[in-house]
């Protein structure tokens, strides 16, 4: 679907590029050709600007829900984002779908005059920051695929799950390396949703977001509860130690270097068997030594790890897009990327390592260059791999500022080295350069209840051309400072 907003951004980017090639970029004194290009003026008045809110993870107080809907609709919110939990809808049995709760939620929202932005939540609720509801993945899923063959071996009872460097399994999502087995489950869910809601709410559904990982985000569960000592502000933990992941790494290494001999030449190793190609045997040394950035093996491993995540995202998005068919043609498709903003500064003991363990960046590129998106190129450009549907990237952490290096964390003693605001600029700039439509979110509930958070959000839109905002959560902007500032924000940017 070709949209005017994308055309406007692409034309502006082309005009800017031609201007630079002829006249040279008018950069500040001392700046080079690879400096940021604030595109905020291009986004002002964009016809694709949207102002959305997130519903509660599960509505329990319907009267309060209706009051909040009325409040945000009155000052100009467009749509409500709703988690459609896989475990709730299809939890009882394979291909038995119960949509009754969502019948009521969608009807309540549309009766209030608001559009719908459902999230196909193929992940677990519960166990993460801000979760006040628990919904596990369907229990039949693990049993159904146990014993199936994939990559020359049988899937164990937990074989669909990520396995971390600590040896722990995460039940929050299905690992991307198991996609060949389970993509049909996402297809069936999407078709059932479309059959049930397509005719009734087809005109009201303006965007469908697809959960591509834990918390609905395109990432690995690198700082989730299945591992110990990997949360904020640590480097997190690698999640590539399952049999499926290891087999995928081995195939990739042979394809990349042509043969085992080629692998040995590239990595300065003496492997005699394909089985010796593995993820880092000592992950702490891998990061503490800087090998993830400085060695050929380290850069190759991170390339594979990042590329595997992006390819998983593409497979899931393509599966959903094909299964939707023409009934929900009005809806854009969205995916969310988290702002992994800690351990970023060069003063960190593991610079940029948290972004590596989460799978979001490459280290084989110049991570300091605007032209490479500071390592995020493939994550951002995922949105542009689709021609049959308009795909939008949503990025979090817009309400945060930089705190590098910050005060030591009481539990770990680590300084956060957080550059959240800088990261928001990196993503905004690169999305603008390549013509990707980009929208934003706040990372933490409560981040929009104070003036500081709104000042950061406005700055992101003014400087970096974000095209829309989804606020976490609706209750935070139904009254008080959140409501006042969101209303002003909508008036300012629409």
Phi and psi in degrees as a GROMACS rama.xvg file:
@    title "Ramachandran Plot"
@    xaxis  label "Phi"
@    yaxis  label "Psi"
@TYPE xy
-90.2976  129.464  UNK-2
-122.068  149.392  UNK-3
-61.6272  -36.4485  UNK-4
-61.5085  -44.4523  UNK-5
-63.8105  -41.3007  UNK-6
-61.0598  -43.7759  UNK-7
-60.9108  -45.5702  UNK-8
-66.1007  -43.4054  UNK-9
-66.0629  -39.5743  UNK-10
-64.6227  -41.6545  UNK-11
-63.2126  -41.9277  UNK-12
-64.0851  -40.4431  UNK-13
-65.7222  -43.4674  UNK-14
-60.4409  -43.8201  UNK-15
-62.4181  -42.6481  UNK-16
-62.9123  -41.7872  UNK-17
-66.1267  -38.6755  UNK-18
-62.8977  -43.1804  UNK-19
-63.3963  -41.7531  UNK-20
-66.8441  -29.0932  UNK-21
-89.732  -45.6379  UNK-22
-105.061  -16.0674  UNK-23
85.4381  144.251  UNK-24
-71.7459  130.869  UNK-25
-81.063  76.2163  UNK-26
-91.1156  160.96  UNK-27
-60.4993  158.373  UNK-28
-54.537  132.154  UNK-29
88.1354  -8.87546  UNK-30
-82.4118  151.631  UNK-31
-96.7574  -175.429  UNK-32
-73.879  -13.4164  UNK-33
-105.754  43.9141  UNK-34
-96.4885  160.702  UNK-35
-61.7698  150.635  UNK-36
-123.642  87.7469  UNK-37
-58.8811  115.294  UNK-38
-104.315  19.2115  UNK-39
-54.5414  -39.1064  UNK-40
-62.3783  -27.9395  UNK-41
-66.8415  -34.5315  UNK-42
-80.2749  -21.0863  UNK-43
-58.235  131.66  UNK-44
71.6198  14.9536  UNK-45
-65.033  132.687  UNK-46
-65.2439  -15.6727  UNK-47
-94.7177  8.67131  UNK-48
-61.277  133.763  UNK-49
-133.214  147.376  UNK-50
-129.161  105.791  UNK-51
-118.638  168.367  UNK-52
-133.507  156.473  UNK-53
-97.5545  133.105  UNK-54
-70.9222  164.518  UNK-55
-57.6848  155.586  UNK-56
-55.4635  -34.1555  UNK-57
-151.13  125.72  UNK-58
-79.1357  125.298  UNK-59
-119.807  -31.0873  UNK-60
-106.012  95.2729  UNK-61
-70.1165  -34.2006  UNK-62
-64.8902  -42.2913  UNK-63
-65.6633  -39.1547  UNK-64
-59.7986  -45.433  UNK-65
-66.4589  -37.5298  UNK-66
-63.5114  -43.2284  UNK-67
-65.0393  -40.4517  UNK-68
-59.963  -44.9899  UNK-69
-62.4125  -39.028  UNK-70
-65.4361  -46.5058  UNK-71
-75.7013  -30.9941  UNK-72
-65.5429  -35.2129  UNK-73
-62.7332  -36.4321  UNK-74
-100.134  9.08984  UNK-75
116.521  7.91735  UNK-76
-63.3296  143.777  UNK-77
-90.8578  -50.1962  UNK-78
-147.175  164.24  UNK-79
-118.205  126.897  UNK-80
-86.4476  129.01  UNK-81
-129.216  124.273  UNK-82
-70.6506  121.6  UNK-83
-103.028  98.1907  UNK-84
-75.7212  121.559  UNK-85
-56.9195  -45.4812  UNK-86
-64.0889  -28.9027  UNK-87
-79.4556  -39.7232  UNK-88
-78.1885  -41.8734  UNK-89
-121.247  24.1968  UNK-90
-73.209  -26.6488  UNK-91
-75.9876  -38.1563  UNK-92
-164.671  154.68  UNK-93
-58.7131  126.885  UNK-94
63.3898  23.7321  UNK-95
-112.177  109.915  UNK-96
-109.432  132.937  UNK-97
-118.692  105.761  UNK-98
-102.101  7.34811  UNK-99
-59.8954  -42.123  UNK-100
-60.8582  -42.6781  UNK-101
-73.8527  -26.9083  UNK-102
-55.3063  -46.3193  UNK-103
-71.451  -43.9558  UNK-104
-60.7635  -49.845  UNK-105
-63.8014  -40.6203  UNK-106
-65.6617  -39.4726  UNK-107
-63.7452  -42.012  UNK-108
-67.1104  -47.8412  UNK-109
-69.4818  -32.8247  UNK-110
-62.6793  -26.4735  UNK-111
-82.2728  -0.396794  UNK-112
87.9821  17.1747  UNK-113
-111.79  151.708  UNK-114
-84.2257  173.31  UNK-115
-113.871  140.809  UNK-116
-134.016  74.9763  UNK-117
-64.9854  151.714  UNK-118
-114.145  122.396  UNK-119
-75.6909  95.6131  UNK-120
-90.7225  83.0349  UNK-121
-84.8795  37.5737  UNK-122
-139.964  168.897  UNK-123
-79.3591  142.256  UNK-124
-101.672  137.79  UNK-125
111.795  134.893  UNK-126
98.8406  -5.25708  UNK-127
-116.849  169.746  UNK-128
-57.8982  127.151  UNK-129
86.2781  -4.90429  UNK-130
-73.7554  122.279  UNK-131
-120.191  20.3035  UNK-132
-150.838  148.382  UNK-133
-121.185  128.391  UNK-134
-142.009  112.829  UNK-135
-86.7558  157.922  UNK-136
-61.1086  153.399  UNK-137
-53.9587  128.58  UNK-138
-67.1883  -28.3048  UNK-139
-66.404  -21.0384  UNK-140
-60.0116  -47.0554  UNK-141
-65.6671  -39.6726  UNK-142
-69.3677  -37.9555  UNK-143
-60.1726  -38.0386  UNK-144
-100.685  -6.27276  UNK-145
-63.0611  128.193  UNK-146
94.7497  -12.5546  UNK-147
-69.0441  153.511  UNK-148
-93.9761  136.222  UNK-149
-156.685  132.229  UNK-150
55.1024  42.1274  UNK-151
77.075  12.7583  UNK-152
-149.144  166.591  UNK-153
-88.3554  142.394  UNK-154
-76.8335  127.433  UNK-155
-81.1522  179.016  UNK-156
-57.5273  -27.4965  UNK-157
-120.578  23.4817  UNK-158
-70.9482  -14.0398  UNK-159
-83.4826  -8.28758  UNK-160
-94.8777  152.492  UNK-161
-60.9437  145.915  UNK-162
-122.357  128.359  UNK-163
-91.3384  174.53  UNK-164
-62.4091  -21.8854  UNK-165
-84.7063  -5.28596  UNK-166
88.4144  7.79429  UNK-167
-92.9048  152.808  UNK-168
-104.457  143.288  UNK-169
-109.78  122.103  UNK-170
-89.9945  8.60253  UNK-171
-73.8808  -31.4593  UNK-172
-147.637  170.119  UNK-173
-88.5123  133.093  UNK-174
-65.288  146.725  UNK-175
-63.1252  -26.0458  UNK-176
-70.6202  -8.86294  UNK-177
-98.6169  6.4989  UNK-178
-52.0885  -41.0973  UNK-179
-55.5967  -26.6642  UNK-180
-85.9842  -38.8761  UNK-181
-110.439  -3.03525  UNK-182
-56.7856  -30.7018  UNK-183
-63.1887  -26.4373  UNK-184
-68.4697  -41.9898  UNK-185
-66.537  -36.3623  UNK-186
-63.165  -47.6885  UNK-187
-63.3596  -40.501  UNK-188
-61.4921  -46.1045  UNK-189
-63.5457  -43.7415  UNK-190
-63.4532  -40.7407  UNK-191
-65.215  -40.9756  UNK-192
-60.8356  -45.0183  UNK-193
-65.0367  -42.1746  UNK-194
-61.5029  -40.9993  UNK-195
-77.133  -40.7295  UNK-196
-110.029  -13.4641  UNK-197
-58.1847  -46.9478  UNK-198
-73.8434  -40.3729  UNK-199
-74.9242  -41.3922  UNK-200
-120.61  14.755  UNK-201
-56.2394  -35.6134  UNK-202
-79.6809  -16.5298  UNK-203
-95.0133  -20.6095  UNK-204
-84.7784  107.154  UNK-205
-97.9132  -18.756  UNK-206
-154.926  141.493  UNK-207
-119.586  117.667  UNK-208
-97.0022  142.227  UNK-209
-113.382  123.266  UNK-210
-70.3751  122.944  UNK-211
-112.656  7.37777  UNK-212
175.487  -169.459  UNK-213
-58.2066  143.645  UNK-214
59.5062  18.6271  UNK-215
77.0238  11.9869  UNK-216
-107.189  151.309  UNK-217
-76.2787  91.9615  UNK-218
-168.286  169.005  UNK-219
-90.0107  157.995  UNK-220
-78.5039  58.8719  UNK-221
-79.022  -15.3388  UNK-222
-132.409  35.1695  UNK-223
-97.4134  175.951  UNK-224
-73.8754  -11.8126  UNK-225
-71.0501  -21.109  UNK-226
-107.133  156.341  UNK-227
-103.594  140.8  UNK-228
70.2514  25.5254  UNK-229
-115.925  5.30838  UNK-230
-80.1168  -176.741  UNK-231
-55.5808  135.045  UNK-232
-107.88  42.2027  UNK-233
-81.7128  179.758  UNK-234
-77.0746  -9.51978  UNK-235
77.0692  -175.211  UNK-236
-128.928  139.565  UNK-237
-63.442  147.361  UNK-238
-123.889  37.8367  UNK-239
-120.709  35.0752  UNK-240
-111.176  9.61655  UNK-241
-73.1489  162.595  UNK-242
-60.8308  -40.1  UNK-243
-64.431  -40.6692  UNK-244
-65.8721  -44.6999  UNK-245
-62.501  -42.9768  UNK-246
-61.86  -39.5874  UNK-247
-65.0432  -39.9248  UNK-248
-62.484  -42.748  UNK-249
-62.8037  -44.0612  UNK-250
-63.4637  -42.6099  UNK-251
-62.5719  -43.3606  UNK-252
-62.9056  -41.2927  UNK-253
-65.9333  -41.4061  UNK-254
-64.7462  -38.7839  UNK-255
-68.6385  -41.4352  UNK-256
-112.748  2.49563  UNK-257
88.415  -32.684  UNK-258
-167.867  170.99  UNK-259
-63.2533  -35.844  UNK-260
-63.3205  -40.2984  UNK-261
-63.9831  -37.9921  UNK-262
-61.0225  -45.6501  UNK-263
-61.9249  -40.1984  UNK-264
-64.8603  -43.2686  UNK-265
-69.3322  -39.4654  UNK-266
-100.388  -1.68626  UNK-267
57.0743  48.9396  UNK-268
-118.07  173.961  UNK-269
-129.513  46.8923  UNK-270
-66.0507  141.275  UNK-271
-114.07  -4.30583  UNK-272
-145.155  146.425  UNK-273
-57.6713  -31.275  UNK-274
-65.1425  -17.0209  UNK-275
-78.9677  -11.2971  UNK-276
-79.1954  113.877  UNK-277
-148.044  166.502  UNK-278
-62.8842  168.395  UNK-279
-52.7058  127.496  UNK-280
-72.3154  -29.6794  UNK-281
-126.412  83.4042  UNK-282
-58.0868  -36.657  UNK-283
-63.5267  -43.0172  UNK-284
-67.6075  -35.7567  UNK-285
-56.3801  -40.7847  UNK-286
-86.9483  -43.7874  UNK-287
-62.9502  -32.4698  UNK-288
-81.1601  -13  UNK-289
82.6655  8.68164  UNK-290
-61.2852  -25.7048  UNK-291
-65.9246  -17.4962  UNK-292
-113.224  -28.7466  UNK-293
-100.722  -23.0019  UNK-294
-99.6625  154.458  UNK-295
-64.972  -41.9432  UNK-296
-60.1321  -44.8448  UNK-297
-61.4819  -45.9777  UNK-298
-66.8092  -38.9691  UNK-299
-64.476  -45.3599  UNK-300
-59.0184  -46.2407  UNK-301
-65.7955  -37.5937  UNK-302
-57.3377  -46.5307  UNK-303
-65.1804  -44.0054  UNK-304
-62.4492  -47.4586  UNK-305
-66.0627  -45.9994  UNK-306
-63.1153  -35.8772  UNK-307
-62.5611  -39.5431  UNK-308
-66.1992  -45.6161  UNK-309
-65.192  -41.3006  UNK-310
-64.564  -37.5675  UNK-311
-60.7214  -44.8258  UNK-312
-59.1794  -42.9835  UNK-313
-63.6052  -42.967  UNK-314
-62.0681  -43.4544  UNK-315
-67.0755  -43.6259  UNK-316
-63.4351  -42.8392  UNK-317
-62.7291  -40.2009  UNK-318
-60.8474  -46.0473  UNK-319
-67.1059  -44.6185  UNK-320
-59.3081  -44.9451  UNK-321
-66.4897  -37.8523  UNK-322
-73.3922  -24.5073  UNK-323
-67.1911  -36.0595  UNK-324
63.2427  -156.636  UNK-325
-86.1376  -10.4676  UNK-326
-63.7164  -37.533  UNK-327
-108.272  44.7899  UNK-328
-65.5593  -21.0711  UNK-329
-72.2846  -24.24  UNK-330
-79.808  130.503  UNK-331
-71.655  163.461  UNK-332
-111.569  133.438  UNK-333
-125.847  152.77  UNK-334
-138.053  153.561  UNK-335
-115.016  136.128  UNK-336
-118.703  129.383  UNK-337
-80.7755  151.132  UNK-338
-84.9299  93.9065  UNK-339
-87.9443  91.1028  UNK-340
-103.707  0.226413  UNK-341
-103.593  160.142  UNK-342
55.4685  45.2147  UNK-343
-99.953  -37.552  UNK-344
-68.2249  153.616  UNK-345
-65.1469  -17.0887  UNK-346
-77.623  -7.74007  UNK-347
-68.0234  149.099  UNK-348
-66.6387  -18.8722  UNK-349
-137.356  72.9605  UNK-350
-57.264  123.509  UNK-351
68.7883  9.81819  UNK-352
-69.853  -32.2863  UNK-353
-65.8705  -36.4797  UNK-354
-67.1017  -30.2353  UNK-355
-70.3872  -50.4239  UNK-356
-64.3351  -28.0173  UNK-357
-77.2169  -16.5767  UNK-358
93.2327  10.6887  UNK-359
-89.4886  -19.1306  UNK-360
-129.127  159.314  UNK-361
-100.04  150.146  UNK-362
-110.796  1.31531  UNK-363
-85.0509  -5.57629  UNK-364
-107.124  172.261  UNK-365
-74.2647  104.73  UNK-366
-74.8626  -4.08114  UNK-367
-102.136  4.24554  UNK-368
-98.6896  135.645  UNK-369
-65.3789  -32.591  UNK-370
-68.179  -20.1227  UNK-371
-103.17  8.72199  UNK-372
63.7059  26.4743  UNK-373
52.1849  36.411  UNK-374
100.165  -7.86536  UNK-375
-96.3153  9.51809  UNK-376
-53.2518  -50.1865  UNK-377
-68.282  -35.43  UNK-378
-63.8743  -44.0355  UNK-379
-70.3933  -44.5068  UNK-380
-74.8823  -6.33607  UNK-381
-53.5183  -37.6835  UNK-382
-61.5985  -21.9786  UNK-383
-99.7221  10.7449  UNK-384
-85.3424  0.255384  UNK-385
-119.634  130.14  UNK-386
-104.342  -22.8902  UNK-387
-87.8089  -6.81636  UNK-388
-150.982  145.556  UNK-389
-80.7857  120.288  UNK-390
-114.217  133.724  UNK-391
-117.773  136.388  UNK-392
-92.7313  130.874  UNK-393
-109.837  128.741  UNK-394
-120.729  139.077  UNK-395
-98.4575  176.645  UNK-396
82.8201  21.1208  UNK-397
-67.9526  -19.9374  UNK-398
-88.0142  -1.98576  UNK-399
-97.1339  155.296  UNK-400
-109.368  176.291  UNK-401
-81.4408  142.256  UNK-402
-131.1  17.2664  UNK-403
-62.8155  128.461  UNK-404
-88.0521  -15.6527  UNK-405
80.6754  172.949  UNK-406
-80.8657  148.993  UNK-407
-60.3791  140.118  UNK-408
-69.3459  130.027  UNK-409
-58.9821  -34.1693  UNK-410
-79.85  -36.3368  UNK-411
-111.245  -19.1851  UNK-412
78.3756  -1.21337  UNK-413
-83.6916  139.844  UNK-414
-79.7605  143.039  UNK-415
-71.2431  -29.2052  UNK-416
47.6029  50.3831  UNK-417
-88.8144  129.325  UNK-418
-126.913  54.644  UNK-419
-62.19  -45.9572  UNK-420
-65.2295  -40.7007  UNK-421
-59.5804  -43.2003  UNK-422
-63.6381  -40.3674  UNK-423
-57.8304  -38.5783  UNK-424
-69.3489  -41.2804  UNK-425
-58.3477  -47.7397  UNK-426
-66.6474  -42.7742  UNK-427
-61.276  -43.7219  UNK-428
-64.0846  -47.1524  UNK-429
-68.3449  -39.5108  UNK-430
-58.9249  -39.626  UNK-431
-65.386  -41.8636  UNK-432
-60.5293  -39.5294  UNK-433
-100.921  2.26035  UNK-434
79.1173  23.9937  UNK-435
-85.4084  129.355  UNK-436
-72.9621  128.992  UNK-437
-128.849  130.565  UNK-438
-124.203  165.806  UNK-439
-127.53  165.28  UNK-440
-143.623  158.229  UNK-441
-82.3578  149.374  UNK-442
-82.8937  -35.0485  UNK-443
-125.41  134.738  UNK-444
-59.1214  132.027  UNK-445
104.171  -18.0152  UNK-446
-70.3821  -10.1654  UNK-447
-112.597  18.6404  UNK-448
-102.344  9.56737  UNK-449
-139.619  159.292  UNK-450
-67.1043  -34.9027  UNK-451
-57.4434  -47.614  UNK-452
-59.9918  -42.09  UNK-453
-70.5689  -31.9866  UNK-454
-63.4884  -39.9828  UNK-455
-66.7539  -40.9076  UNK-456
-63.0286  -46.9696  UNK-457
-60.6317  -38.3179  UNK-458
-64.8424  -39.2916  UNK-459
-61.9115  -40.9406  UNK-460
-71.7427  -39.9881  UNK-461
-66.866  -38.9879  UNK-462
-94.8248  -32.4486  UNK-463
-120.772  4.15868  UNK-464
75.191  26.6007  UNK-465
-62.2236  143.616  UNK-466
-104.256  -10.6817  UNK-467
-168.022  163.434  UNK-468
-134.182  136.297  UNK-469
-118.321  121.722  UNK-470
-94.4371  129.485  UNK-471
-98.1244  112.582  UNK-472
-120.192  176.052  UNK-473
-55.1127  -40.1893  UNK-474
-60.4433  -25.1926  UNK-475
-76.2237  -16.455  UNK-476
-123.347  19.3532  UNK-477
-88.6279  -14.1244  UNK-478
-161.891  170.718  UNK-479
67.9943  -153.645  UNK-480
-58.0957  -40.4776  UNK-481
-59.044  -44.6638  UNK-482
-67.5571  -44.0117  UNK-483
-61.4386  -47.2699  UNK-484
-72.2748  -34.584  UNK-485
-67.8734  -41.2237  UNK-486
-60.0238  -43.0905  UNK-487
-64.7435  -40.3812  UNK-488
-60.4879  -46.1039  UNK-489
-62.2653  -45.1126  UNK-490
-60.7923  -36.8753  UNK-491
-73.0869  -38.2994  UNK-492
-103.567  -12.3309  UNK-493
